[in-house]
Amino acid sequence: MSDISIEINPVNVNFELEYSALGQQGLKGDKGDDGAQGIQGIQGLQGIQGIQGIQGIQGVAGVAGVNSVFATLEVTTSKILALTDASTLQRCNSGSTITVTIPPFVDVAFPTDTEIGIFRYGSGAVTLAQGAGVTILSASSNKSISAQYASAVIKKIDTNTWILVGALSA
């Protein structure tokens, strides 16, 4: 049997229960309110880095620029280029027309890749001419420097073939 005693105190209420070994289990109480959310856990370690990808293909090499280290030679009359004119700047300074002729390989053995700069310093026209068997390749087949203070460069690309680039006119 169970004895239940209740003592009422103006401030406190006390319940004392005694259960016998054979007593029945009481009813389940209502679910209480959910508790407050717990604090966030610490961040985990960073994962390992992935393997590096393969390197891309190397790009095509650019076109070589014009050699800018030219010795300057003063030209006041028409001339046929000589081997000593290789890697120079021919400064053409005259009020009259100057013709610069590129000789054939049999006369002057310029090595392939030889470059010669031509600068029209004076007011007279400056024109490039082909010696016997020489070919000058240029845009629209122009072979004259277009104006005073304009310039061009010739470059040997084969035995008797030269390219002419720059400020050109017919």
Secondary structure by P-SEA (a helix, b strand, c coil): cbbbbbbbcccbbbbbbbbcccccccccccccccccccccccccccccccccccccccccccccccccbbbbbbbcccccccccccccccccccccbbbbbbbccccccccccbbbbbbccccbbbbbbbcccbbbbccccccccccccccbbbbbccccbbbbbccccc
